[in-house]
Amino acid sequence: MSKQALGFTDGIFVFETVLRVRSTEVDASQYMTIEALTAILVEVRSRFFYAKGIKEIKGGHQGLVVDDLTLVMHRRVRVREDLLYEVGIVNVTYEAGCLAIKVSRMGDRSLVAQASLHFVNFDYRLNHIIAMNAGTKEALAPTPVVL
């Protein structure tokens, strides 16, 4: 399979969080595994939604579910490195959207990985995709960081 390229412009990122690579997230060579990075992306997504006031599962048995993940690793990282995760919102529609995530080292800002998480609004009782409510759509509206 060919390597897929993800191209994000820096202007789309609206959220940042920092996480340290833990010893349980590395393999025998002391480098972070792709499985661990994928799991951390779930944590980053949860932090982003929490910061935006979006509940993963709402009272009506509805929630946002990731249905596609594209992950490209550019550099390997070692245990105890601090990584900066930047999250941006792209392509929000009436029932879905896409999070762009850029991972870089805190020290030199070198690019470690890029990810794209496509999500849909899902009704667990009806077992199908539904339209997002106005509150969720408003929370996901791209608003640039103003300093």
N, CA, C and O atoms as a GROMACS GRO file, in nm:
protein
  588
    1MET      N    1   0.084  -0.116   0.000
    1MET     CA    2   0.000   0.000   0.000
    1MET      C    3   0.090   0.123   0.000
    1MET      O    4   0.191   0.127   0.069
    2SER      N    5   0.052   0.223  -0.077
    2SER     CA    6   0.133   0.345  -0.084
    2SER      C    7   0.108   0.432   0.038
    2SER      O    8   0.002   0.426   0.100
    3LYS      N    9   0.207   0.514   0.070
    3LYS     CA   10   0.196   0.602   0.185
    3LYS      C   11   0.108   0.721   0.150
    3LYS      O   12   0.133   0.790   0.051
    4GLN      N   13   0.007   0.745   0.231
    4GLN     CA   14  -0.085   0.854   0.206
    4GLN      C   15  -0.030   0.982   0.268
    4GLN      O   16   0.024   0.979   0.379
    5ALA      N   17  -0.043   1.093   0.198
    5ALA     CA   18   0.006   1.221   0.248
    5ALA      C   19  -0.110   1.302   0.305
    5ALA      O   20  -0.219   1.304   0.247
    6LEU      N   21  -0.086   1.366   0.417
    6LEU     CA   22  -0.184   1.455   0.477
    6LEU      C   23  -0.125   1.595   0.475
    6LEU      O   24  -0.015   1.617   0.525
    7GLY      N   25  -0.196   1.688   0.419
    7GLY     CA   26  -0.148   1.825   0.414
    7GLY      C   27  -0.242   1.918   0.488
    7GLY      O   28  -0.355   1.940   0.444
    8PHE      N   29  -0.196   1.973   0.600
    8PHE     CA   30  -0.276   2.065   0.679
    8PHE      C   31  -0.209   2.201   0.681
    8PHE      O   32  -0.086   2.210   0.690
    9THR      N   33  -0.288   2.306   0.672
    9THR     CA   34  -0.234   2.441   0.690
    9THR      C   35  -0.238   2.475   0.838
    9THR      O   36  -0.329   2.433   0.909
   10ASP      N   37  -0.141   2.552   0.884
   10ASP     CA   38  -0.133   2.584   1.026
   10ASP      C   39  -0.252   2.666   1.076
   10ASP      O   40  -0.278   2.668   1.196
   11GLY      N   41  -0.324   2.733   0.988
   11GLY     CA   42  -0.436   2.816   1.028
   11GLY      C   43  -0.558   2.742   1.077
   11GLY      O   44  -0.648   2.805   1.133
   12ILE      N   45  -0.565   2.612   1.058
   12ILE     CA   46  -0.684   2.536   1.098
   12ILE      C   47  -0.682   2.490   1.243
   12ILE      O   48  -0.785   2.448   1.295
   13PHE      N   49  -0.568   2.495   1.309
   13PHE     CA   50  -0.556   2.438   1.443
   13PHE      C   51  -0.612   2.534   1.548
   13PHE      O   52  -0.575   2.651   1.554
   14VAL      N   53  -0.703   2.482   1.632
   14VAL     CA   54  -0.773   2.564   1.730
   14VAL      C   55  -0.758   2.513   1.874
   14VAL      O   56  -0.813   2.572   1.966
   15PHE      N   57  -0.683   2.405   1.892
   15PHE     CA   58  -0.668   2.345   2.025
   15PHE      C   59  -0.532   2.280   2.035
   15PHE      O   60  -0.483   2.221   1.939
   16GLU      N   61  -0.471   2.290   2.153
   16GLU     CA   62  -0.341   2.227   2.178
   16GLU      C   63  -0.343   2.156   2.312
   16GLU      O   64  -0.409   2.200   2.407
   17THR      N   65  -0.271   2.046   2.320
   17THR     CA   66  -0.249   1.977   2.447
   17THR      C   67  -0.113   1.908   2.439
   17THR      O   68  -0.065   1.874   2.331
   18VAL      N   69  -0.051   1.888   2.554
   18VAL     CA   70   0.080   1.825   2.562
   18VAL      C   71   0.069   1.696   2.642
   18VAL      O   72   0.007   1.694   2.749
   19LEU      N   73   0.127   1.589   2.591
   19LEU     CA   74   0.131   1.461   2.661
   19LEU      C   75   0.273   1.406   2.654
   19LEU      O   76   0.342   1.421   2.553
   20ARG      N   77   0.316   1.342   2.760
   20ARG     CA   78   0.448   1.278   2.766
   20ARG      C   79   0.435   1.132   2.729
   20ARG      O   80   0.340   1.064   2.769
   21VAL      N   81   0.531   1.082   2.652
   21VAL     CA   82   0.534   0.941   2.613
   21VAL      C   83   0.568   0.859   2.738
   21VAL      O   84   0.672   0.879   2.801
   22ARG      N   85   0.479   0.766   2.772
   22ARG     CA   86   0.498   0.683   2.890
   22ARG      C   87   0.572   0.554   2.854
   22ARG      O   88   0.575   0.513   2.738
   23SER      N   89   0.630   0.493   2.954
   23SER     CA   90   0.707   0.371   2.930
   23SER      C   91   0.620   0.256   2.880
   23SER      O   92   0.670   0.165   2.814
   24THR      N   93   0.490   0.259   2.909
   24THR     CA   94   0.400   0.154   2.862
   24THR      C   95   0.362   0.172   2.715
   24THR      O   96   0.297   0.085   2.658
   25GLU      N   97   0.401   0.282   2.654
   25GLU     CA   98   0.365   0.312   2.515
   25GLU      C   99   0.479   0.286   2.417
   25GLU      O  100   0.470   0.321   2.299
   26VAL      N  101   0.586   0.226   2.466
   26VAL     CA  102   0.701   0.201   2.379
   26VAL      C  103   0.726   0.052   2.365
   26VAL      O  104   0.681  -0.028   2.446
   27ASP      N  105   0.798   0.017   2.259
   27ASP     CA  106   0.832  -0.124   2.238
   27ASP      C  107   0.971  -0.153   2.296
   27ASP      O  108   1.026  -0.070   2.369
   28ALA      N  109   1.026  -0.267   2.266
   28ALA     CA  110   1.154  -0.309   2.322
   28ALA      C  111   1.269  -0.215   2.282
   28ALA      O  112   1.369  -0.206   2.354
   29SER      N  113   1.255  -0.146   2.170
   29SER     CA  114   1.361  -0.055   2.127
   29SER      C  115   1.345   0.084   2.187
   29SER      O  116   1.418   0.177   2.150
   30GLN      N  117   1.248   0.100   2.279
   30GLN     CA  118   1.220   0.225   2.348
   30GLN      C  119   1.158   0.332   2.259
   30GLN      O  120   1.168   0.451   2.290
   31TYR      N  121   1.096   0.293   2.149
   31TYR     CA  122   1.026   0.386   2.062
   31TYR      C  123   0.876   0.365   2.073
   31TYR      O  124   0.829   0.252   2.092
   32MET      N  125   0.800   0.474   2.061
   32MET     CA  126   0.654   0.466   2.068
   32MET      C  127   0.600   0.381   1.954
   32MET      O  128   0.644   0.392   1.840
   33THR      N  129   0.504   0.296   1.988
   33THR     CA  130   0.443   0.211   1.886
   33THR      C  131   0.328   0.285   1.817
   33THR      O  132   0.272   0.379   1.873
   34ILE      N  133   0.296   0.243   1.698
   34ILE     CA  134   0.185   0.304   1.625
   34ILE      C  135   0.052   0.276   1.695
   34ILE      O  136  -0.040   0.358   1.688
   35GLU      N  137   0.042   0.163   1.761
   35GLU     CA  138  -0.078   0.131   1.837
   35GLU      C  139  -0.096   0.227   1.954
   35GLU      O  140  -0.208   0.272   1.982
   36ALA      N  141   0.014   0.260   2.022
   36ALA     CA  142   0.008   0.354   2.134
   36ALA      C  143  -0.029   0.494   2.086
   36ALA      O  144  -0.109   0.562   2.149
   37LEU      N  145   0.029   0.535   1.973
   37LEU     CA  146  -0.005   0.667   1.919
   37LEU      C  147  -0.152   0.674   1.880
   37LEU      O  148  -0.217   0.777   1.902
   38THR      N  149  -0.205   0.567   1.824
   38THR     CA  150  -0.347   0.563   1.790
   38THR      C  151  -0.433   0.577   1.915
   38THR      O  152  -0.532   0.650   1.913
   39ALA      N  153  -0.396   0.510   2.023
   39ALA     CA  154  -0.470   0.520   2.148
   39ALA      C  155  -0.462   0.661   2.206
   39ALA      O  156  -0.560   0.711   2.262
   40ILE      N  157  -0.348   0.726   2.193
   40ILE     CA  158  -0.332   0.861   2.244
   40ILE      C  159  -0.417   0.959   2.164
   40ILE      O  160  -0.468   1.057   2.219
   41LEU      N  161  -0.434   0.934   2.035
   41LEU     CA  162  -0.520   1.020   1.954
   41LEU      C  163  -0.664   1.019   2.006
   41LEU      O  164  -0.734   1.120   1.996
   42VAL      N  165  -0.708   0.907   2.062
   42VAL     CA  166  -0.840   0.899   2.124
   42VAL      C  167  -0.845   0.992   2.245
   42VAL      O  168  -0.944   1.062   2.266
   43GLU      N  169  -0.740   0.992   2.324
   43GLU     CA  170  -0.732   1.082   2.441
   43GLU      C  171  -0.733   1.228   2.396
   43GLU      O  172  -0.803   1.311   2.456
   44VAL      N  173  -0.657   1.260   2.294
   44VAL     CA  174  -0.651   1.398   2.242
   44VAL      C  175  -0.790   1.440   2.191
   44VAL      O  176  -0.835   1.551   2.219
   45ARG      N  177  -0.856   1.352   2.117
   45ARG     CA  178  -0.991   1.381   2.069
   45ARG      C  179  -1.085   1.406   2.185
   45ARG      O  180  -1.166   1.500   2.180
   46SER      N  181  -1.078   1.326   2.290
   46SER     CA  182  -1.163   1.342   2.407
   46SER      C  183  -1.136   1.475   2.477
   46SER      O  184  -1.230   1.544   2.518
   47ARG      N  185  -1.010   1.513   2.490
   47ARG     CA  186  -0.976   1.641   2.551
   47ARG      C  187  -1.030   1.758   2.469
   47ARG      O  188  -1.080   1.856   2.524
   48PHE      N  189  -1.020   1.746   2.337
   48PHE     CA  190  -1.070   1.850   2.248
   48PHE      C  191  -1.221   1.865   2.263
   48PHE      O  192  -1.271   1.976   2.279
   49PHE      N  193  -1.295   1.752   2.257
   49PHE     CA  194  -1.440   1.759   2.271
   49PHE      C  195  -1.480   1.815   2.407
   49PHE      O  196  -1.574   1.894   2.417
   50TYR      N  197  -1.409   1.775   2.513
   50TYR     CA  198  -1.438   1.826   2.647
   50TYR      C  199  -1.417   1.978   2.652
   50TYR      O  200  -1.499   2.050   2.709
   51ALA      N  201  -1.308   2.026   2.594
   51ALA     CA  202  -1.280   2.169   2.592
   51ALA      C  203  -1.386   2.247   2.515
   51ALA      O  204  -1.411   2.364   2.546
   52LYS      N  205  -1.446   2.184   2.417
   52LYS     CA  206  -1.552   2.248   2.337
   52LYS      C  207  -1.690   2.229   2.398
   52LYS      O  208  -1.788   2.282   2.345
   53GLY      N  209  -1.700   2.155   2.510
   53GLY     CA  210  -1.828   2.133   2.575
   53GLY      C  211  -1.914   2.027   2.506
   53GLY      O  212  -2.036   2.027   2.520
   54ILE      N  213  -1.850   1.938   2.433
   54ILE     CA  214  -1.922   1.833   2.361
   54ILE      C  215  -1.911   1.702   2.439
   54ILE      O  216  -1.801   1.656   2.468
   55LYS      N  217  -2.025   1.644   2.473
   55LYS     CA  218  -2.025   1.514   2.541
   55LYS      C  219  -2.012   1.404   2.438
   55LYS      O  220  -2.070   1.412   2.330
   56GLU      N  221  -1.935   1.302   2.471
   56GLU     CA  222  -1.917   1.188   2.380
   56GLU      C  223  -2.049   1.118   2.352
   56GLU      O  224  -2.079   1.083   2.238
   57ILE      N  225  -2.128   1.096   2.458
   57ILE     CA  226  -2.262   1.036   2.444
   57ILE      C  227  -2.360   1.130   2.514
   57ILE      O  228  -2.345   1.160   2.632
   58LYS      N  229  -2.459   1.176   2.441
   58LYS     CA  230  -2.560   1.267   2.496
   58LYS      C  231  -2.675   1.186   2.556
   58LYS      O  232  -2.682   1.065   2.538
   59GLY      N  233  -2.763   1.255   2.626
   59GLY     CA  234  -2.875   1.190   2.693
   59GLY      C  235  -2.965   1.111   2.600
   59GLY      O  236  -3.025   1.013   2.643
   60GLY      N  237  -2.976   1.151   2.475
   60GLY     CA  238  -3.063   1.082   2.381
   60GLY      C  239  -2.996   0.966   2.311
   60GLY      O  240  -3.039   0.927   2.203
   61HIS      N  241  -2.893   0.910   2.373
   61HIS     CA  242  -2.819   0.796   2.315
   61HIS      C  243  -2.759   0.832   2.179
   61HIS      O  244  -2.756   0.750   2.087
   62GLN      N  245  -2.711   0.954   2.168
   62GLN     CA  246  -2.646   1.000   2.046
   62GLN      C  247  -2.506   1.048   2.080
   62GLN      O  248  -2.482   1.098   2.190
   63GLY      N  249  -2.414   1.032   1.986
   63GLY     CA  250  -2.279   1.077   2.011
   63GLY      C  251  -2.196   1.077   1.885
   63GLY      O  252  -2.237   1.026   1.780
   64LEU      N  253  -2.078   1.134   1.897
   64LEU     CA  254  -1.985   1.139   1.784
   64LEU      C  255  -1.897   1.015   1.786
   64LEU      O  256  -1.838   0.981   1.888
   65VAL      N  257  -1.888   0.948   1.672
   65VAL     CA  258  -1.814   0.823   1.659
   65VAL      C  259  -1.713   0.838   1.546
   65VAL      O  260  -1.748   0.884   1.438
   66VAL      N  261  -1.588   0.800   1.572
   66VAL     CA  262  -1.486   0.802   1.467
   66VAL      C  263  -1.510   0.681   1.376
   66VAL      O  264  -1.517   0.568   1.422
   67ASP      N  265  -1.522   0.709   1.246
   67ASP     CA  266  -1.545   0.598   1.152
   67ASP      C  267  -1.432   0.584   1.051
   67ASP      O  268  -1.435   0.494   0.966
   68ASP      N  269  -1.331   0.671   1.058
   68ASP     CA  270  -1.216   0.659   0.968
   68ASP      C  271  -1.097   0.729   1.031
   68ASP      O  272  -1.109   0.840   1.083
   69LEU      N  273  -0.982   0.664   1.026
   69LEU     CA  274  -0.859   0.720   1.081
   69LEU      C  275  -0.748   0.704   0.978
   69LEU      O  276  -0.724   0.594   0.927
   70THR      N  277  -0.681   0.814   0.950
   70THR     CA  278  -0.561   0.809   0.867
   70THR      C  279  -0.448   0.862   0.954
   70THR      O  280  -0.458   0.972   1.009
   71LEU      N  281  -0.342   0.784   0.967
   71LEU     CA  282  -0.229   0.821   1.052
   71LEU      C  283  -0.100   0.802   0.974
   71LEU      O  284  -0.074   0.695   0.920
   72VAL      N  285  -0.020   0.908   0.970
   72VAL     CA  286   0.110   0.902   0.903
   72VAL      C  287   0.216   0.939   1.006
   72VAL      O  288   0.215   1.049   1.060
   73MET      N  289   0.309   0.846   1.033
   73MET     CA  290   0.421   0.873   1.124
   73MET      C  291   0.541   0.919   1.042
   73MET      O  292   0.582   0.853   0.947
   74HIS      N  293   0.596   1.033   1.080
   74HIS     CA  294   0.711   1.089   1.010
   74HIS      C  295   0.843   1.060   1.082
   74HIS      O  296   0.946   1.036   1.019
   75ARG      N  297   0.838   1.062   1.215
   75ARG     CA  298   0.957   1.036   1.295
   75ARG      C  299   0.921   0.951   1.416
   75ARG      O  300   0.807   0.954   1.464
   76ARG      N  301   1.016   0.876   1.463
   76ARG     CA  302   0.997   0.794   1.583
   76ARG      C  303   1.024   0.880   1.707
   76ARG      O  304   1.103   0.973   1.702
   77VAL      N  305   0.959   0.847   1.816
   77VAL     CA  306   0.981   0.918   1.942
   77VAL      C  307   1.013   0.819   2.052
   77VAL      O  308   0.968   0.704   2.051
   78ARG      N  309   1.090   0.866   2.146
   78ARG     CA  310   1.134   0.782   2.257
   78ARG      C  311   1.051   0.808   2.382
   78ARG      O  312   0.974   0.904   2.389
   79VAL      N  313   1.068   0.720   2.479
   79VAL     CA  314   1.001   0.731   2.607
   79VAL      C  315   1.041   0.863   2.675
   79VAL      O  316   1.156   0.908   2.663
   80ARG      N  317   0.947   0.924   2.745
   80ARG     CA  318   0.961   1.047   2.823
   80ARG      C  319   0.976   1.175   2.740
   80ARG      O  320   1.008   1.280   2.795
   81GLU      N  321   0.954   1.168   2.609
   81GLU     CA  322   0.952   1.290   2.530
   81GLU      C  323   0.815   1.356   2.544
   81GLU      O  324   0.713   1.287   2.547
   82ASP      N  325   0.813   1.488   2.551
   82ASP     CA  326   0.688   1.562   2.553
   82ASP      C  327   0.647   1.592   2.410
   82ASP      O  328   0.726   1.644   2.331
   83LEU      N  329   0.522   1.559   2.378
   83LEU     CA  330   0.471   1.582   2.243
   83LEU      C  331   0.356   1.681   2.247
   83LEU      O  332   0.270   1.676   2.336
   84LEU      N  333   0.355   1.771   2.150
   84LEU     CA  334   0.249   1.870   2.134
   84LEU      C  335   0.150   1.817   2.031
   84LEU      O  336   0.187   1.782   1.920
   85TYR      N  337   0.023   1.813   2.070
   85TYR     CA  338  -0.084   1.768   1.981
   85TYR      C  339  -0.169   1.890   1.947
   85TYR      O  340  -0.228   1.951   2.036
   86GLU      N  341  -0.175   1.925   1.820
   86GLU     CA  342  -0.257   2.037   1.775
   86GLU      C  343  -0.376   1.981   1.698
   86GLU      O  344  -0.361   1.894   1.613
   87VAL      N  345  -0.496   2.032   1.730
   87VAL     CA  346  -0.619   1.980   1.670
   87VAL      C  347  -0.688   2.091   1.592
   87VAL      O  348  -0.701   2.204   1.640
   88GLY      N  349  -0.730   2.056   1.472
   88GLY     CA  350  -0.807   2.148   1.389
   88GLY      C  351  -0.932   2.081   1.337
   88GLY      O  352  -0.943   1.958   1.337
   89ILE      N  353  -1.027   2.162   1.293
   89ILE     CA  354  -1.153   2.111   1.242
   89ILE      C  355  -1.162   2.143   1.094
   89ILE      O  356  -1.140   2.256   1.052
   90VAL      N  357  -1.195   2.039   1.015
   90VAL     CA  358  -1.214   2.059   0.871
   90VAL      C  359  -1.338   1.982   0.826
   90VAL      O  360  -1.375   1.881   0.885
   91ASN      N  361  -1.400   2.032   0.721
   91ASN     CA  362  -1.511   1.961   0.654
   91ASN      C  363  -1.625   1.922   0.745
   91ASN      O  364  -1.665   1.805   0.745
   92VAL      N  365  -1.679   2.014   0.823
   92VAL     CA  366  -1.796   1.984   0.904
   92VAL      C  367  -1.920   1.994   0.816
   92VAL      O  368  -1.944   2.095   0.751
   93THR      N  369  -1.998   1.886   0.815
   93THR     CA  370  -2.124   1.884   0.740
   93THR      C  371  -2.239   1.870   0.840
   93THR      O  372  -2.217   1.883   0.960
   94TYR      N  373  -2.359   1.846   0.791
   94TYR     CA  374  -2.475   1.837   0.882
   94TYR      C  375  -2.472   1.712   0.968
   94TYR      O  376  -2.540   1.709   1.071
   95GLU      N  377  -2.396   1.609   0.931
   95GLU     CA  378  -2.393   1.486   1.011
   95GLU      C  379  -2.252   1.437   1.044
   95GLU      O  380  -2.237   1.339   1.117
   96ALA      N  381  -2.149   1.502   0.991
   96ALA     CA  382  -2.012   1.451   1.009
   96ALA      C  383  -1.911   1.565   1.008
   96ALA      O  384  -1.944   1.682   0.986
   97GLY      N  385  -1.787   1.527   1.033
   97GLY     CA  386  -1.677   1.623   1.030
   97GLY      C  387  -1.545   1.550   1.033
   97GLY      O  388  -1.540   1.427   1.035
   98CYS      N  389  -1.438   1.626   1.034
   98CYS     CA  390  -1.304   1.568   1.033
   98CYS      C  391  -1.214   1.650   1.123
   98CYS      O  392  -1.210   1.772   1.116
   99LEU      N  393  -1.140   1.580   1.209
   99LEU     CA  394  -1.039   1.644   1.293
   99LEU      C  395  -0.902   1.621   1.231
   99LEU      O  396  -0.867   1.508   1.195
  100ALA      N  397  -0.826   1.727   1.218
  100ALA     CA  398  -0.688   1.718   1.173
  100ALA      C  399  -0.600   1.730   1.296
  100ALA      O  400  -0.616   1.823   1.376
  101ILE      N  401  -0.507   1.638   1.313
  101ILE     CA  402  -0.420   1.639   1.431
  101ILE      C  403  -0.275   1.637   1.385
  101ILE      O  404  -0.235   1.553   1.304
  102LYS      N  405  -0.198   1.731   1.438
  102LYS     CA  406  -0.055   1.738   1.409
  102LYS      C  407   0.020   1.712   1.539
  102LYS      O  408  -0.008   1.774   1.641
  103VAL      N  409   0.117   1.620   1.534
  103VAL     CA  410   0.195   1.583   1.651
  103VAL      C  411   0.339   1.627   1.627
  103VAL      O  412   0.399   1.594   1.524
  104SER      N  413   0.394   1.703   1.723
  104SER     CA  414   0.533   1.748   1.708
  104SER      C  415   0.603   1.744   1.843
  104SER      O  416   0.539   1.742   1.948
  105ARG      N  417   0.735   1.743   1.839
  105ARG     CA  418   0.815   1.745   1.961
  105ARG      C  419   0.808   1.884   2.023
  105ARG      O  420   0.811   1.985   1.952
  106MET      N  421   0.800   1.888   2.154
  106MET     CA  422   0.798   2.017   2.222
  106MET      C  423   0.932   2.090   2.209
  106MET      O  424   0.935   2.212   2.196
  107GLY      N  425   1.041   2.016   2.213
  107GLY     CA  426   1.173   2.078   2.213
  107GLY      C  427   1.206   2.155   2.086
  107GLY      O  428   1.239   2.273   2.091
  108ASP      N  429   1.197   2.088   1.973
  108ASP     CA  430   1.239   2.151   1.847
  108ASP      C  431   1.126   2.168   1.746
  108ASP      O  432   1.149   2.213   1.634
  109ARG      N  433   1.004   2.132   1.784
  109ARG     CA  434   0.884   2.144   1.699
  109ARG      C  435   0.893   2.061   1.571
  109ARG      O  436   0.824   2.090   1.474
  110SER      N  437   0.979   1.959   1.570
  110SER     CA  438   0.988   1.872   1.453
  110SER      C  439   0.862   1.787   1.443
  110SER      O  440   0.810   1.738   1.544
  111LEU      N  441   0.814   1.769   1.322
  111LEU     CA  442   0.690   1.696   1.296
  111LEU      C  443   0.711   1.547   1.324
  111LEU      O  444   0.802   1.485   1.269
  112VAL      N  445   0.625   1.490   1.409
  112VAL     CA  446   0.633   1.348   1.443
  112VAL      C  447   0.529   1.269   1.365
  112VAL      O  448   0.560   1.164   1.309
  113ALA      N  449   0.406   1.319   1.362
  113ALA     CA  450   0.297   1.247   1.295
  113ALA      C  451   0.185   1.343   1.258
  113ALA      O  452   0.175   1.454   1.310
  114GLN      N  453   0.102   1.297   1.166
  114GLN     CA  454  -0.020   1.368   1.128
  114GLN      C  455  -0.132   1.266   1.124
  114GLN      O  456  -0.112   1.150   1.087
  115ALA      N  457  -0.251   1.311   1.163
  115ALA     CA  458  -0.365   1.221   1.162
  115ALA      C  459  -0.490   1.295   1.118
  115ALA      O  460  -0.504   1.416   1.138
  116SER      N  461  -0.579   1.220   1.060
  116SER     CA  462  -0.710   1.271   1.022
  116SER      C  463  -0.813   1.175   1.079
  116SER      O  464  -0.812   1.056   1.047
  117LEU      N  465  -0.903   1.226   1.163
  117LEU     CA  466  -1.007   1.144   1.223
  117LEU      C  467  -1.142   1.193   1.171
  117LEU      O  468  -1.185   1.303   1.204
  118HIS      N  469  -1.206   1.112   1.091
  118HIS     CA  470  -1.339   1.146   1.041
  118HIS      C  471  -1.440   1.090   1.141
  118HIS      O  472  -1.431   0.976   1.184
  119PHE      N  473  -1.538   1.174   1.178
  119PHE     CA  474  -1.638   1.131   1.274
  119PHE      C  475  -1.778   1.159   1.221
  119PHE      O  476  -1.798   1.246   1.136
  120VAL      N  477  -1.873   1.083   1.273
  120VAL     CA  478  -2.014   1.101   1.238
  120VAL      C  479  -2.095   1.111   1.366
  120VAL      O  480  -2.054   1.064   1.472
  121ASN      N  481  -2.211   1.174   1.355
  121ASN     CA  482  -2.305   1.178   1.467
  121ASN      C  483  -2.393   1.054   1.456
  121ASN      O  484  -2.459   1.032   1.355
  122PHE      N  485  -2.392   0.973   1.561
  122PHE     CA  486  -2.454   0.842   1.555
  122PHE      C  487  -2.561   0.828   1.664
  122PHE      O  488  -2.541   0.872   1.777
  123ASP      N  489  -2.673   0.768   1.628
  123ASP     CA  490  -2.778   0.737   1.723
  123ASP      C  491  -2.768   0.588   1.756
  123ASP      O  492  -2.789   0.503   1.670
  124TYR      N  493  -2.734   0.558   1.882
  124TYR     CA  494  -2.711   0.419   1.923
  124TYR      C  495  -2.841   0.338   1.932
  124TYR      O  496  -2.838   0.216   1.914
  125ARG      N  497  -2.953   0.403   1.961
  125ARG     CA  498  -3.080   0.330   1.967
  125ARG      C  499  -3.129   0.293   1.828
  125ARG      O  500  -3.176   0.182   1.804
  126LEU      N  501  -3.118   0.390   1.734
  126LEU     CA  502  -3.165   0.365   1.597
  126LEU      C  503  -3.060   0.294   1.511
  126LEU      O  504  -3.091   0.242   1.404
  127ASN      N  505  -2.935   0.294   1.560
  127ASN     CA  506  -2.824   0.227   1.492
  127ASN      C  507  -2.797   0.284   1.352
  127ASN      O  508  -2.775   0.210   1.256
  128HIS      N  509  -2.798   0.416   1.343
  128HIS     CA  510  -2.759   0.479   1.217
  128HIS      C  511  -2.715   0.624   1.238
  128HIS      O  512  -2.735   0.681   1.346
  129ILE      N  513  -2.656   0.680   1.137
  129ILE     CA  514  -2.604   0.816   1.139
  129ILE      C  515  -2.720   0.914   1.132
  129ILE      O  516  -2.815   0.895   1.056
  130ILE      N  517  -2.711   1.020   1.212
  130ILE     CA  518  -2.814   1.124   1.213
  130ILE      C  519  -2.748   1.262   1.204
  130ILE      O  520  -2.626   1.274   1.214
  131ALA      N  521  -2.829   1.363   1.184
  131ALA     CA  522  -2.779   1.501   1.176
  131ALA      C  523  -2.732   1.548   1.313
  131ALA      O  524  -2.787   1.508   1.416
  132MET      N  525  -2.630   1.634   1.314
  132MET     CA  526  -2.581   1.691   1.439
  132MET      C  527  -2.677   1.798   1.488
  132MET      O  528  -2.739   1.868   1.408
  133ASN      N  529  -2.690   1.809   1.620
  133ASN     CA  530  -2.775   1.914   1.673
  133ASN      C  531  -2.703   2.048   1.662
  133ASN      O  532  -2.582   2.052   1.639
  134ALA      N  533  -2.776   2.156   1.679
  134ALA     CA  534  -2.721   2.290   1.659
  134ALA      C  535  -2.608   2.321   1.757
  134ALA      O  536  -2.511   2.387   1.720
  135GLY      N  537  -2.620   2.274   1.881
  135GLY     CA  538  -2.516   2.301   1.981
  135GLY      C  539  -2.383   2.238   1.946
  135GLY      O  540  -2.278   2.301   1.959
  136THR      N  541  -2.386   2.114   1.901
  136THR     CA  542  -2.264   2.045   1.861
  136THR      C  543  -2.202   2.111   1.739
  136THR      O  544  -2.081   2.132   1.732
  137LYS      N  545  -2.286   2.143   1.642
  137LYS     CA  546  -2.238   2.206   1.520
  137LYS      C  547  -2.176   2.343   1.549
  137LYS      O  548  -2.074   2.379   1.490
  138GLU      N  549  -2.236   2.417   1.640
  138GLU     CA  550  -2.182   2.548   1.678
  138GLU      C  551  -2.049   2.532   1.751
  138GLU      O  552  -1.956   2.610   1.728
  139ALA      N  553  -2.039   2.432   1.839
  139ALA     CA  554  -1.914   2.409   1.913
  139ALA      C  555  -1.801   2.369   1.819
  139ALA      O  556  -1.684   2.398   1.846
  140LEU      N  557  -1.834   2.303   1.710
  140LEU     CA  558  -1.732   2.259   1.613
  140LEU      C  559  -1.701   2.363   1.506
  140LEU      O  560  -1.613   2.342   1.423
  141ALA      N  561  -1.772   2.476   1.508
  141ALA     CA  562  -1.745   2.580   1.410
  141ALA      C  563  -1.602   2.628   1.427
  141ALA      O  564  -1.562   2.664   1.538
  142PRO      N  565  -1.524   2.629   1.319
  142PRO     CA  566  -1.383   2.669   1.332
  142PRO      C  567  -1.369   2.815   1.374
  142PRO      O  568  -1.407   2.906   1.301
  143THR      N  569  -1.313   2.834   1.493
  143THR     CA  570  -1.284   2.968   1.542
  143THR      C  571  -1.136   2.976   1.567
  143THR      O  572  -1.082   2.902   1.649
  144PRO      N  573  -1.066   3.066   1.497
  144PRO     CA  574  -0.921   3.074   1.515
  144PRO      C  575  -0.882   3.124   1.654
  144PRO      O  576  -0.957   3.198   1.718
  145VAL      N  577  -0.765   3.082   1.698
  145VAL     CA  578  -0.712   3.125   1.827
  145VAL      C  579  -0.668   3.271   1.814
  145VAL      O  580  -0.592   3.306   1.724
  146VAL      N  581  -0.718   3.354   1.905
  146VAL     CA  582  -0.682   3.496   1.903
  146VAL      C  583  -0.591   3.523   2.022
  146VAL      O  584  -0.626   3.493   2.136
  147LEU      N  585  -0.476   3.578   1.994
  147LEU     CA  586  -0.380   3.608   2.102
  147LEU      C  587  -0.384   3.755   2.137
  147LEU      O  588  -0.310   3.799   2.225
   0.00000   0.00000   0.00000
